[in-house]
Amino acid sequence: MSNLADKTEYRALSIIARMVKEFERLHCLNMTSTDDWDATGARNLLQGIIQSNGYKVNYDFRGKGCKPLLKDGTPKANRI
């Protein structure tokens, strides 16, 4: 699966950010309520990994020059 470390590296967080953005494509598709519940839960878990590492998903990410993550300015004590 992965190598365990003291800190999650930026590249792993970038991949997770791309996965979170893929979940956005589900909103216009038909799904059962159970599948929607599970998909929303999975998205929230992935987004939580990003937030717990001090970042947030960059939804304006376009092309090679942009970063998929933005540094979150919210102090760690206030994060959910």
mmCIF file of the N, C-alpha and C atoms, coordinates in Angstrom:
data_MODEL
# 
_entry.id   MODEL 
# 
loop_
_atom_site.group_PDB 
_atom_site.id 
_atom_site.type_symbol 
_atom_site.label_atom_id 
_atom_site.label_alt_id 
_atom_site.label_comp_id 
_atom_site.label_asym_id 
_atom_site.label_entity_id 
_atom_site.label_seq_id 
_atom_site.pdbx_PDB_ins_code 
_atom_site.Cartn_x 
_atom_site.Cartn_y 
_atom_site.Cartn_z 
_atom_site.occupancy 
_atom_site.B_iso_or_equiv 
_atom_site.pdbx_formal_charge 
_atom_site.auth_seq_id 
_atom_site.auth_comp_id 
_atom_site.auth_asym_id 
_atom_site.auth_atom_id 
_atom_site.pdbx_PDB_model_num 
ATOM 1   N N  . MET A 1 1  ? 0.828   -1.191 0.000   1.00 0.00 ? 1  MET A N  1 
ATOM 2   C CA . MET A 1 1  ? 0.000   0.000  0.000   1.00 0.00 ? 1  MET A CA 1 
ATOM 3   C C  . MET A 1 1  ? 0.868   1.249  0.000   1.00 0.00 ? 1  MET A C  1 
ATOM 4   N N  . SER A 1 2  ? 1.596   1.484  1.092   1.00 0.00 ? 2  SER A N  1 
ATOM 5   C CA . SER A 1 2  ? 2.449   2.662  1.170   1.00 0.00 ? 2  SER A CA 1 
ATOM 6   C C  . SER A 1 2  ? 3.545   2.433  2.189   1.00 0.00 ? 2  SER A C  1 
ATOM 7   N N  . ASN A 1 3  ? 4.531   3.322  2.162   1.00 0.00 ? 3  ASN A N  1 
ATOM 8   C CA . ASN A 1 3  ? 5.585   3.299  3.167   1.00 0.00 ? 3  ASN A CA 1 
ATOM 9   C C  . ASN A 1 3  ? 5.149   4.187  4.314   1.00 0.00 ? 3  ASN A C  1 
ATOM 10  N N  . LEU A 1 4  ? 5.224   3.674  5.528   1.00 0.00 ? 4  LEU A N  1 
ATOM 11  C CA . LEU A 1 4  ? 4.811   4.461  6.679   1.00 0.00 ? 4  LEU A CA 1 
ATOM 12  C C  . LEU A 1 4  ? 5.918   5.441  7.051   1.00 0.00 ? 4  LEU A C  1 
ATOM 13  N N  . ALA A 1 5  ? 5.515   6.669  7.385   1.00 0.00 ? 5  ALA A N  1 
ATOM 14  C CA . ALA A 1 5  ? 6.470   7.727  7.697   1.00 0.00 ? 5  ALA A CA 1 
ATOM 15  C C  . ALA A 1 5  ? 5.908   8.600  8.802   1.00 0.00 ? 5  ALA A C  1 
ATOM 16  N N  . ASP A 1 6  ? 6.734   9.479  9.317   1.00 0.00 ? 6  ASP A N  1 
ATOM 17  C CA . ASP A 1 6  ? 6.289   10.423 10.343  1.00 0.00 ? 6  ASP A CA 1 
ATOM 18  C C  . ASP A 1 6  ? 5.409   11.524 9.759   1.00 0.00 ? 6  ASP A C  1 
ATOM 19  N N  . LYS A 1 7  ? 5.601   11.811 8.468   1.00 0.00 ? 7  LYS A N  1 
ATOM 20  C CA . LYS A 1 7  ? 4.845   12.878 7.808   1.00 0.00 ? 7  LYS A CA 1 
ATOM 21  C C  . LYS A 1 7  ? 4.445   12.415 6.411   1.00 0.00 ? 7  LYS A C  1 
ATOM 22  N N  . THR A 1 8  ? 3.217   12.725 6.017   1.00 0.00 ? 8  THR A N  1 
ATOM 23  C CA . THR A 1 8  ? 2.751   12.381 4.674   1.00 0.00 ? 8  THR A CA 1 
ATOM 24  C C  . THR A 1 8  ? 3.363   13.360 3.682   1.00 0.00 ? 8  THR A C  1 
ATOM 25  N N  . GLU A 1 9  ? 3.999   12.827 2.647   1.00 0.00 ? 9  GLU A N  1 
ATOM 26  C CA . GLU A 1 9  ? 4.677   13.704 1.706   1.00 0.00 ? 9  GLU A CA 1 
ATOM 27  C C  . GLU A 1 9  ? 3.683   14.419 0.781   1.00 0.00 ? 9  GLU A C  1 
ATOM 28  N N  . TYR A 1 10 ? 4.116   15.553 0.286   1.00 0.00 ? 10 TYR A N  1 
ATOM 29  C CA . TYR A 1 10 ? 3.283   16.420 -0.543  1.00 0.00 ? 10 TYR A CA 1 
ATOM 30  C C  . TYR A 1 10 ? 2.770   15.676 -1.776  1.00 0.00 ? 10 TYR A C  1 
ATOM 31  N N  . ARG A 1 11 ? 3.594   14.846 -2.363  1.00 0.00 ? 11 ARG A N  1 
ATOM 32  C CA . ARG A 1 11 ? 3.176   14.131 -3.578  1.00 0.00 ? 11 ARG A CA 1 
ATOM 33  C C  . ARG A 1 11 ? 1.981   13.209 -3.303  1.00 0.00 ? 11 ARG A C  1 
ATOM 34  N N  . ALA A 1 12 ? 1.984   12.536 -2.151  1.00 0.00 ? 12 ALA A N  1 
ATOM 35  C CA . ALA A 1 12 ? 0.850   11.682 -1.783  1.00 0.00 ? 12 ALA A CA 1 
ATOM 36  C C  . ALA A 1 12 ? -0.402  12.522 -1.582  1.00 0.00 ? 12 ALA A C  1 
ATOM 37  N N  . LEU A 1 13 ? -0.254  13.677 -0.937  1.00 0.00 ? 13 LEU A N  1 
ATOM 38  C CA . LEU A 1 13 ? -1.397  14.572 -0.734  1.00 0.00 ? 13 LEU A CA 1 
ATOM 39  C C  . LEU A 1 13 ? -1.929  15.095 -2.069  1.00 0.00 ? 13 LEU A C  1 
ATOM 40  N N  . SER A 1 14 ? -1.040  15.335 -3.022  1.00 0.00 ? 14 SER A N  1 
ATOM 41  C CA . SER A 1 14 ? -1.454  15.805 -4.353  1.00 0.00 ? 14 SER A CA 1 
ATOM 42  C C  . SER A 1 14 ? -2.307  14.757 -5.063  1.00 0.00 ? 14 SER A C  1 
ATOM 43  N N  . ILE A 1 15 ? -1.915  13.509 -4.950  1.00 0.00 ? 15 ILE A N  1 
ATOM 44  C CA . ILE A 1 15 ? -2.692  12.417 -5.560  1.00 0.00 ? 15 ILE A CA 1 
ATOM 45  C C  . ILE A 1 15 ? -4.062  12.327 -4.905  1.00 0.00 ? 15 ILE A C  1 
ATOM 46  N N  . ILE A 1 16 ? -4.103  12.432 -3.592  1.00 0.00 ? 16 ILE A N  1 
ATOM 47  C CA . ILE A 1 16 ? -5.377  12.393 -2.872  1.00 0.00 ? 16 ILE A CA 1 
ATOM 48  C C  . ILE A 1 16 ? -6.252  13.568 -3.285  1.00 0.00 ? 16 ILE A C  1 
ATOM 49  N N  . ALA A 1 17 ? -5.652  14.746 -3.485  1.00 0.00 ? 17 ALA A N  1 
ATOM 50  C CA . ALA A 1 17 ? -6.411  15.925 -3.913  1.00 0.00 ? 17 ALA A CA 1 
ATOM 51  C C  . ALA A 1 17 ? -7.063  15.690 -5.271  1.00 0.00 ? 17 ALA A C  1 
ATOM 52  N N  . ARG A 1 18 ? -6.346  15.040 -6.173  1.00 0.00 ? 18 ARG A N  1 
ATOM 53  C CA . ARG A 1 18 ? -6.936  14.743 -7.483  1.00 0.00 ? 18 ARG A CA 1 
ATOM 54  C C  . ARG A 1 18 ? -8.104  13.767 -7.340  1.00 0.00 ? 18 ARG A C  1 
ATOM 55  N N  . MET A 1 19 ? -7.983  12.818 -6.417  1.00 0.00 ? 19 MET A N  1 
ATOM 56  C CA . MET A 1 19 ? -9.086  11.880 -6.178  1.00 0.00 ? 19 MET A CA 1 
ATOM 57  C C  . MET A 1 19 ? -10.310 12.609 -5.637  1.00 0.00 ? 19 MET A C  1 
ATOM 58  N N  . VAL A 1 20 ? -10.096 13.527 -4.708  1.00 0.00 ? 20 VAL A N  1 
ATOM 59  C CA . VAL A 1 20 ? -11.211 14.295 -4.142  1.00 0.00 ? 20 VAL A CA 1 
ATOM 60  C C  . VAL A 1 20 ? -11.928 15.054 -5.254  1.00 0.00 ? 20 VAL A C  1 
ATOM 61  N N  . LYS A 1 21 ? -11.173 15.638 -6.154  1.00 0.00 ? 21 LYS A N  1 
ATOM 62  C CA . LYS A 1 21 ? -11.791 16.390 -7.248  1.00 0.00 ? 21 LYS A CA 1 
ATOM 63  C C  . LYS A 1 21 ? -12.571 15.494 -8.197  1.00 0.00 ? 21 LYS A C  1 
ATOM 64  N N  . GLU A 1 22 ? -12.151 14.240 -8.350  1.00 0.00 ? 22 GLU A N  1 
ATOM 65  C CA . GLU A 1 22 ? -12.886 13.297 -9.192  1.00 0.00 ? 22 GLU A CA 1 
ATOM 66  C C  . GLU A 1 22 ? -14.271 13.006 -8.613  1.00 0.00 ? 22 GLU A C  1 
ATOM 67  N N  . PHE A 1 23 ? -14.390 13.020 -7.280  1.00 0.00 ? 23 PHE A N  1 
ATOM 68  C CA . PHE A 1 23 ? -15.690 12.789 -6.655  1.00 0.00 ? 23 PHE A CA 1 
ATOM 69  C C  . PHE A 1 23 ? -16.701 13.863 -7.052  1.00 0.00 ? 23 PHE A C  1 
ATOM 70  N N  . GLU A 1 24 ? -16.238 15.063 -7.382  1.00 0.00 ? 24 GLU A N  1 
ATOM 71  C CA . GLU A 1 24 ? -17.128 16.149 -7.796  1.00 0.00 ? 24 GLU A CA 1 
ATOM 72  C C  . GLU A 1 24 ? -17.901 15.783 -9.065  1.00 0.00 ? 24 GLU A C  1 
ATOM 73  N N  . ARG A 1 25 ? -17.349 14.910 -9.876  1.00 0.00 ? 25 ARG A N  1 
ATOM 74  C CA . ARG A 1 25 ? -17.999 14.521 -11.125 1.00 0.00 ? 25 ARG A CA 1 
ATOM 75  C C  . ARG A 1 25 ? -19.210 13.622 -10.892 1.00 0.00 ? 25 ARG A C  1 
ATOM 76  N N  . LEU A 1 26 ? -19.377 13.118 -9.679  1.00 0.00 ? 26 LEU A N  1 
ATOM 77  C CA . LEU A 1 26 ? -20.500 12.228 -9.375  1.00 0.00 ? 26 LEU A CA 1 
ATOM 78  C C  . LEU A 1 26 ? -21.817 12.966 -9.159  1.00 0.00 ? 26 LEU A C  1 
ATOM 79  N N  . HIS A 1 27 ? -21.758 14.272 -8.910  1.00 0.00 ? 27 HIS A N  1 
ATOM 80  C CA . HIS A 1 27 ? -22.976 14.998 -8.515  1.00 0.00 ? 27 HIS A CA 1 
ATOM 81  C C  . HIS A 1 27 ? -24.066 14.989 -9.587  1.00 0.00 ? 27 HIS A C  1 
ATOM 82  N N  . CYS A 1 28 ? -23.717 14.825 -10.847 1.00 0.00 ? 28 CYS A N  1 
ATOM 83  C CA . CYS A 1 28 ? -24.729 14.851 -11.904 1.00 0.00 ? 28 CYS A CA 1 
ATOM 84  C C  . CYS A 1 28 ? -25.096 13.442 -12.395 1.00 0.00 ? 28 CYS A C  1 
ATOM 85  N N  . LEU A 1 29 ? -24.628 12.421 -11.702 1.00 0.00 ? 29 LEU A N  1 
ATOM 86  C CA . LEU A 1 29 ? -24.914 11.044 -12.101 1.00 0.00 ? 29 LEU A CA 1 
ATOM 87  C C  . LEU A 1 29 ? -25.904 10.407 -11.134 1.00 0.00 ? 29 LEU A C  1 
ATOM 88  N N  . ASN A 1 30 ? -26.683 9.460  -11.632 1.00 0.00 ? 30 ASN A N  1 
ATOM 89  C CA . ASN A 1 30 ? -27.653 8.752  -10.799 1.00 0.00 ? 30 ASN A CA 1 
ATOM 90  C C  . ASN A 1 30 ? -26.950 7.704  -9.953  1.00 0.00 ? 30 ASN A C  1 
ATOM 91  N N  . MET A 1 31 ? -27.230 7.744  -8.648  1.00 0.00 ? 31 MET A N  1 
ATOM 92  C CA . MET A 1 31 ? -26.674 6.770  -7.711  1.00 0.00 ? 31 MET A CA 1 
ATOM 93  C C  . MET A 1 31 ? -27.736 6.427  -6.684  1.00 0.00 ? 31 MET A C  1 
ATOM 94  N N  . THR A 1 32 ? -27.645 5.234  -6.129  1.00 0.00 ? 32 THR A N  1 
ATOM 95  C CA . THR A 1 32 ? -28.553 4.901  -5.037  1.00 0.00 ? 32 THR A CA 1 
ATOM 96  C C  . THR A 1 32 ? -28.156 5.717  -3.813  1.00 0.00 ? 32 THR A C  1 
ATOM 97  N N  . SER A 1 33 ? -29.068 5.841  -2.872  1.00 0.00 ? 33 SER A N  1 
ATOM 98  C CA . SER A 1 33 ? -28.764 6.630  -1.677  1.00 0.00 ? 33 SER A CA 1 
ATOM 99  C C  . SER A 1 33 ? -27.626 5.994  -0.884  1.00 0.00 ? 33 SER A C  1 
ATOM 100 N N  . THR A 1 34 ? -27.566 4.670  -0.863  1.00 0.00 ? 34 THR A N  1 
ATOM 101 C CA . THR A 1 34 ? -26.488 3.977  -0.149  1.00 0.00 ? 34 THR A CA 1 
ATOM 102 C C  . THR A 1 34 ? -25.136 4.249  -0.805  1.00 0.00 ? 34 THR A C  1 
ATOM 103 N N  . ASP A 1 35 ? -25.093 4.169  -2.127  1.00 0.00 ? 35 ASP A N  1 
ATOM 104 C CA . ASP A 1 35 ? -23.843 4.433  -2.840  1.00 0.00 ? 35 ASP A CA 1 
ATOM 105 C C  . ASP A 1 35 ? -23.419 5.892  -2.689  1.00 0.00 ? 35 ASP A C  1 
ATOM 106 N N  . ASP A 1 36 ? -24.388 6.805  -2.732  1.00 0.00 ? 36 ASP A N  1 
ATOM 107 C CA . ASP A 1 36 ? -24.078 8.224  -2.554  1.00 0.00 ? 36 ASP A CA 1 
ATOM 108 C C  . ASP A 1 36 ? -23.527 8.469  -1.152  1.00 0.00 ? 36 ASP A C  1 
ATOM 109 N N  . TRP A 1 37 ? -24.129 7.831  -0.157  1.00 0.00 ? 37 TRP A N  1 
ATOM 110 C CA . TRP A 1 37 ? -23.675 7.964  1.231   1.00 0.00 ? 37 TRP A CA 1 
ATOM 111 C C  . TRP A 1 37 ? -22.225 7.481  1.363   1.00 0.00 ? 37 TRP A C  1 
ATOM 112 N N  . ASP A 1 38 ? -21.937 6.313  0.785   1.00 0.00 ? 38 ASP A N  1 
ATOM 113 C CA . ASP A 1 38 ? -20.588 5.753  0.859   1.00 0.00 ? 38 ASP A CA 1 
ATOM 114 C C  . ASP A 1 38 ? -19.577 6.610  0.103   1.00 0.00 ? 38 ASP A C  1 
ATOM 115 N N  . ALA A 1 39 ? -19.949 7.098  -1.081  1.00 0.00 ? 39 ALA A N  1 
ATOM 116 C CA . ALA A 1 39 ? -19.050 7.939  -1.867  1.00 0.00 ? 39 ALA A CA 1 
ATOM 117 C C  . ALA A 1 39 ? -18.759 9.252  -1.138  1.00 0.00 ? 39 ALA A C  1 
ATOM 118 N N  . THR A 1 40 ? -19.785 9.836  -0.528  1.00 0.00 ? 40 THR A N  1 
ATOM 119 C CA . THR A 1 40 ? -19.593 11.073 0.234   1.00 0.00 ? 40 THR A CA 1 
ATOM 120 C C  . THR A 1 40 ? -18.691 10.829 1.437   1.00 0.00 ? 40 THR A C  1 
ATOM 121 N N  . GLY A 1 41 ? -18.863 9.695  2.096   1.00 0.00 ? 41 GLY A N  1 
ATOM 122 C CA . GLY A 1 41 ? -18.007 9.348  3.224   1.00 0.00 ? 41 GLY A CA 1 
ATOM 123 C C  . GLY A 1 41 ? -16.550 9.178  2.812   1.00 0.00 ? 41 GLY A C  1 
ATOM 124 N N  . ALA A 1 42 ? -16.338 8.514  1.687   1.00 0.00 ? 42 ALA A N  1 
ATOM 125 C CA . ALA A 1 42 ? -14.975 8.323  1.184   1.00 0.00 ? 42 ALA A CA 1 
ATOM 126 C C  . ALA A 1 42 ? -14.330 9.660  0.834   1.00 0.00 ? 42 ALA A C  1 
ATOM 127 N N  . ARG A 1 43 ? -15.091 10.522 0.179   1.00 0.00 ? 43 ARG A N  1 
ATOM 128 C CA . ARG A 1 43 ? -14.576 11.852 -0.180  1.00 0.00 ? 43 ARG A CA 1 
ATOM 129 C C  . ARG A 1 43 ? -14.214 12.633 1.073   1.00 0.00 ? 43 ARG A C  1 
ATOM 130 N N  . ASN A 1 44 ? -15.072 12.583 2.083   1.00 0.00 ? 44 ASN A N  1 
ATOM 131 C CA . ASN A 1 44 ? -14.812 13.311 3.325   1.00 0.00 ? 44 ASN A CA 1 
ATOM 132 C C  . ASN A 1 44 ? -13.572 12.779 4.040   1.00 0.00 ? 44 ASN A C  1 
ATOM 133 N N  . LEU A 1 45 ? -13.370 11.471 4.023   1.00 0.00 ? 45 LEU A N  1 
ATOM 134 C CA . LEU A 1 45 ? -12.175 10.893 4.634   1.00 0.00 ? 45 LEU A CA 1 
ATOM 135 C C  . LEU A 1 45 ? -10.908 11.371 3.923   1.00 0.00 ? 45 LEU A C  1 
ATOM 136 N N  . LEU A 1 46 ? -10.934 11.354 2.589   1.00 0.00 ? 46 LEU A N  1 
ATOM 137 C CA . LEU A 1 46 ? -9.774  11.820 1.826   1.00 0.00 ? 46 LEU A CA 1 
ATOM 138 C C  . LEU A 1 46 ? -9.506  13.301 2.066   1.00 0.00 ? 46 LEU A C  1 
ATOM 139 N N  . GLN A 1 47 ? -10.571 14.089 2.098   1.00 0.00 ? 47 GLN A N  1 
ATOM 140 C CA . GLN A 1 47 ? -10.410 15.511 2.351   1.00 0.00 ? 47 GLN A CA 1 
ATOM 141 C C  . GLN A 1 47 ? -9.871  15.751 3.769   1.00 0.00 ? 47 GLN A C  1 
ATOM 142 N N  . GLY A 1 48 ? -10.251 14.909 4.707   1.00 0.00 ? 48 GLY A N  1 
ATOM 143 C CA . GLY A 1 48 ? -9.735  15.016 6.067   1.00 0.00 ? 48 GLY A CA 1 
ATOM 144 C C  . GLY A 1 48 ? -8.234  14.767 6.143   1.00 0.00 ? 48 GLY A C  1 
ATOM 145 N N  . ILE A 1 49 ? -7.732  13.843 5.332   1.00 0.00 ? 49 ILE A N  1 
ATOM 146 C CA . ILE A 1 49 ? -6.288  13.591 5.286   1.00 0.00 ? 49 ILE A CA 1 
ATOM 147 C C  . ILE A 1 49 ? -5.563  14.855 4.828   1.00 0.00 ? 49 ILE A C  1 
ATOM 148 N N  . ILE A 1 50 ? -6.093  15.491 3.810   1.00 0.00 ? 50 ILE A N  1 
ATOM 149 C CA . ILE A 1 50 ? -5.483  16.715 3.280   1.00 0.00 ? 50 ILE A CA 1 
ATOM 150 C C  . ILE A 1 50 ? -5.501  17.811 4.340   1.00 0.00 ? 50 ILE A C  1 
ATOM 151 N N  . GLN A 1 51 ? -6.645  18.012 4.969   1.00 0.00 ? 51 GLN A N  1 
ATOM 152 C CA . GLN A 1 51 ? -6.786  19.080 5.956   1.00 0.00 ? 51 GLN A CA 1 
ATOM 153 C C  . GLN A 1 51 ? -5.927  18.835 7.190   1.00 0.00 ? 51 GLN A C  1 
ATOM 154 N N  . SER A 1 52 ? -5.812  17.586 7.610   1.00 0.00 ? 52 SER A N  1 
ATOM 155 C CA . SER A 1 52 ? -5.010  17.300 8.801   1.00 0.00 ? 52 SER A CA 1 
ATOM 156 C C  . SER A 1 52 ? -3.520  17.528 8.563   1.00 0.00 ? 52 SER A C  1 
ATOM 157 N N  . ASN A 1 53 ? -3.122  17.633 7.306   1.00 0.00 ? 53 ASN A N  1 
ATOM 158 C CA . ASN A 1 53 ? -1.739  17.929 6.964   1.00 0.00 ? 53 ASN A CA 1 
ATOM 159 C C  . ASN A 1 53 ? -1.518  19.402 6.629   1.00 0.00 ? 53 ASN A C  1 
ATOM 160 N N  . GLY A 1 54 ? -2.539  20.222 6.863   1.00 0.00 ? 54 GLY A N  1 
ATOM 161 C CA . GLY A 1 54 ? -2.390  21.662 6.712   1.00 0.00 ? 54 GLY A CA 1 
ATOM 162 C C  . GLY A 1 54 ? -2.632  22.205 5.315   1.00 0.00 ? 54 GLY A C  1 
ATOM 163 N N  . TYR A 1 55 ? -3.347  21.475 4.490   1.00 0.00 ? 55 TYR A N  1 
ATOM 164 C CA . TYR A 1 55 ? -3.622  21.913 3.118   1.00 0.00 ? 55 TYR A CA 1 
ATOM 165 C C  . TYR A 1 55 ? -5.114  21.894 2.850   1.00 0.00 ? 55 TYR A C  1 
ATOM 166 N N  . LYS A 1 56 ? -5.490  22.464 1.715   1.00 0.00 ? 56 LYS A N  1 
ATOM 167 C CA . LYS A 1 56 ? -6.848  22.354 1.191   1.00 0.00 ? 56 LYS A CA 1 
ATOM 168 C C  . LYS A 1 56 ? -6.752  22.161 -0.311  1.00 0.00 ? 56 LYS A C  1 
ATOM 169 N N  . VAL A 1 57 ? -7.793  21.584 -0.895  1.00 0.00 ? 57 VAL A N  1 
ATOM 170 C CA . VAL A 1 57 ? -7.809  21.280 -2.323  1.00 0.00 ? 57 VAL A CA 1 
ATOM 171 C C  . VAL A 1 57 ? -7.941  22.579 -3.115  1.00 0.00 ? 57 VAL A C  1 
ATOM 172 N N  . ASN A 1 58 ? -7.132  22.711 -4.156  1.00 0.00 ? 58 ASN A N  1 
ATOM 173 C CA . ASN A 1 58 ? -7.199  23.855 -5.062  1.00 0.00 ? 58 ASN A CA 1 
ATOM 174 C C  . ASN A 1 58 ? -8.135  23.484 -6.205  1.00 0.00 ? 58 ASN A C  1 
ATOM 175 N N  . TYR A 1 59 ? -9.353  23.983 -6.160  1.00 0.00 ? 59 TYR A N  1 
ATOM 176 C CA . TYR A 1 59 ? -10.334 23.661 -7.198  1.00 0.00 ? 59 TYR A CA 1 
ATOM 177 C C  . TYR A 1 59 ? -10.134 24.481 -8.464  1.00 0.00 ? 59 TYR A C  1 
ATOM 178 N N  . ASP A 1 60 ? -9.249  25.480 -8.426  1.00 0.00 ? 60 ASP A N  1 
ATOM 179 C CA . ASP A 1 60 ? -8.919  26.262 -9.615  1.00 0.00 ? 60 ASP A CA 1 
ATOM 180 C C  . ASP A 1 60 ? -7.707  25.703 -10.334 1.00 0.00 ? 60 ASP A C  1 
ATOM 181 N N  . PHE A 1 61 ? -7.276  24.497 -9.962  1.00 0.00 ? 61 PHE A N  1 
ATOM 182 C CA . PHE A 1 61 ? -6.094  23.863 -10.535 1.00 0.00 ? 61 PHE A CA 1 
ATOM 183 C C  . PHE A 1 61 ? -6.310  23.606 -12.021 1.00 0.00 ? 61 PHE A C  1 
ATOM 184 N N  . ARG A 1 62 ? -5.468  24.250 -12.838 1.00 0.00 ? 62 ARG A N  1 
ATOM 185 C CA . ARG A 1 62 ? -5.538  24.060 -14.293 1.00 0.00 ? 62 ARG A CA 1 
ATOM 186 C C  . ARG A 1 62 ? -4.115  24.058 -14.850 1.00 0.00 ? 62 ARG A C  1 
ATOM 187 N N  . GLY A 1 63 ? -3.731  22.986 -15.473 1.00 0.00 ? 63 GLY A N  1 
ATOM 188 C CA . GLY A 1 63 ? -2.450  22.938 -16.155 1.00 0.00 ? 63 GLY A CA 1 
ATOM 189 C C  . GLY A 1 63 ? -1.264  22.627 -15.267 1.00 0.00 ? 63 GLY A C  1 
ATOM 190 N N  . LYS A 1 64 ? -0.084  22.662 -15.881 1.00 0.00 ? 64 LYS A N  1 
ATOM 191 C CA . LYS A 1 64 ? 1.138   22.262 -15.197 1.00 0.00 ? 64 LYS A CA 1 
ATOM 192 C C  . LYS A 1 64 ? 1.633   23.277 -14.189 1.00 0.00 ? 64 LYS A C  1 
ATOM 193 N N  . GLY A 1 65 ? 1.390   24.554 -14.390 1.00 0.00 ? 65 GLY A N  1 
ATOM 194 C CA . GLY A 1 65 ? 1.944   25.579 -13.512 1.00 0.00 ? 65 GLY A CA 1 
ATOM 195 C C  . GLY A 1 65 ? 1.242   25.713 -12.169 1.00 0.00 ? 65 GLY A C  1 
ATOM 196 N N  . CYS A 1 66 ? 0.055   25.165 -12.046 1.00 0.00 ? 66 CYS A N  1 
ATOM 197 C CA . CYS A 1 66 ? -0.733  25.316 -10.815 1.00 0.00 ? 66 CYS A CA 1 
ATOM 198 C C  . CYS A 1 66 ? -0.523  24.123 -9.893  1.00 0.00 ? 66 CYS A C  1 
ATOM 199 N N  . LYS A 1 67 ? -0.715  24.356 -8.628  1.00 0.00 ? 67 LYS A N  1 
ATOM 200 C CA . LYS A 1 67 ? -0.568  23.298 -7.624  1.00 0.00 ? 67 LYS A CA 1 
ATOM 201 C C  . LYS A 1 67 ? -1.945  22.750 -7.246  1.00 0.00 ? 67 LYS A C  1 
ATOM 202 N N  . PRO A 1 68 ? -2.057  21.421 -7.044  1.00 0.00 ? 68 PRO A N  1 
ATOM 203 C CA . PRO A 1 68 ? -3.352  20.828 -6.676  1.00 0.00 ? 68 PRO A CA 1 
ATOM 204 C C  . PRO A 1 68 ? -3.758  21.113 -5.235  1.00 0.00 ? 68 PRO A C  1 
ATOM 205 N N  . LEU A 1 69 ? -2.810  21.608 -4.426  1.00 0.00 ? 69 LEU A N  1 
ATOM 206 C CA . LEU A 1 69 ? -3.082  21.893 -3.022  1.00 0.00 ? 69 LEU A CA 1 
ATOM 207 C C  . LEU A 1 69 ? -2.711  23.333 -2.684  1.00 0.00 ? 69 LEU A C  1 
ATOM 208 N N  . LEU A 1 70 ? -3.431  23.887 -1.745  1.00 0.00 ? 70 LEU A N  1 
ATOM 209 C CA . LEU A 1 70 ? -3.120  25.206 -1.206  1.00 0.00 ? 70 LEU A CA 1 
ATOM 210 C C  . LEU A 1 70 ? -2.849  25.053 0.278   1.00 0.00 ? 70 LEU A C  1 
ATOM 211 N N  . LYS A 1 71 ? -1.908  25.826 0.781   1.00 0.00 ? 71 LYS A N  1 
ATOM 212 C CA . LYS A 1 71 ? -1.633  25.812 2.219   1.00 0.00 ? 71 LYS A CA 1 
ATOM 213 C C  . LYS A 1 71 ? -2.836  26.400 2.921   1.00 0.00 ? 71 LYS A C  1 
ATOM 214 N N  . ASP A 1 72 ? -3.341  25.682 3.925   1.00 0.00 ? 72 ASP A N  1 
ATOM 215 C CA . ASP A 1 72 ? -4.514  26.134 4.669   1.00 0.00 ? 72 ASP A CA 1 
ATOM 216 C C  . ASP A 1 72 ? -4.069  27.102 5.744   1.00 0.00 ? 72 ASP A C  1 
ATOM 217 N N  . GLY A 1 73 ? -4.658  28.299 5.759   1.00 0.00 ? 73 GLY A N  1 
ATOM 218 C CA . GLY A 1 73 ? -4.289  29.316 6.729   1.00 0.00 ? 73 GLY A CA 1 
ATOM 219 C C  . GLY A 1 73 ? -4.963  29.145 8.073   1.00 0.00 ? 73 GLY A C  1 
ATOM 220 N N  . THR A 1 74 ? -5.859  28.169 8.200   1.00 0.00 ? 74 THR A N  1 
ATOM 221 C CA . THR A 1 74 ? -6.560  27.936 9.461   1.00 0.00 ? 74 THR A CA 1 
ATOM 222 C C  . THR A 1 74 ? -5.621  27.288 10.470  1.00 0.00 ? 74 THR A C  1 
ATOM 223 N N  . PRO A 1 75 ? -5.513  27.821 11.676  1.00 0.00 ? 75 PRO A N  1 
ATOM 224 C CA . PRO A 1 75 ? -4.648  27.174 12.683  1.00 0.00 ? 75 PRO A CA 1 
ATOM 225 C C  . PRO A 1 75 ? -5.126  25.751 12.984  1.00 0.00 ? 75 PRO A C  1 
ATOM 226 N N  . LYS A 1 76 ? -4.187  24.845 13.284  1.00 0.00 ? 76 LYS A N  1 
ATOM 227 C CA . LYS A 1 76 ? -4.520  23.432 13.530  1.00 0.00 ? 76 LYS A CA 1 
ATOM 228 C C  . LYS A 1 76 ? -5.558  23.246 14.615  1.00 0.00 ? 76 LYS A C  1 
ATOM 229 N N  . ALA A 1 77 ? -5.560  24.090 15.623  1.00 0.00 ? 77 ALA A N  1 
ATOM 230 C CA . ALA A 1 77 ? -6.518  23.943 16.734  1.00 0.00 ? 77 ALA A CA 1 
ATOM 231 C C  . ALA A 1 77 ? -7.949  24.161 16.275  1.00 0.00 ? 77 ALA A C  1 
ATOM 232 N N  . ASN A 1 78 ? -8.155  24.934 15.205  1.00 0.00 ? 78 ASN A N  1 
ATOM 233 C CA . ASN A 1 78 ? -9.498  25.247 14.723  1.00 0.00 ? 78 ASN A CA 1 
ATOM 234 C C  . ASN A 1 78 ? -9.989  24.317 13.626  1.00 0.00 ? 78 ASN A C  1 
ATOM 235 N N  . ARG A 1 79 ? -9.142  23.419 13.152  1.00 0.00 ? 79 ARG A N  1 
ATOM 236 C CA . ARG A 1 79 ? -9.547  22.505 12.092  1.00 0.00 ? 79 ARG A CA 1 
ATOM 237 C C  . ARG A 1 79 ? -10.445 21.418 12.638  1.00 0.00 ? 79 ARG A C  1 
ATOM 238 N N  . ILE A 1 80 ? -11.360 20.978 11.799  1.00 0.00 ? 80 ILE A N  1 
ATOM 239 C CA . ILE A 1 80 ? -12.279 19.898 12.192  1.00 0.00 ? 80 ILE A CA 1 
ATOM 240 C C  . ILE A 1 80 ? -11.757 18.585 11.665  1.00 0.00 ? 80 ILE A C  1 
# 
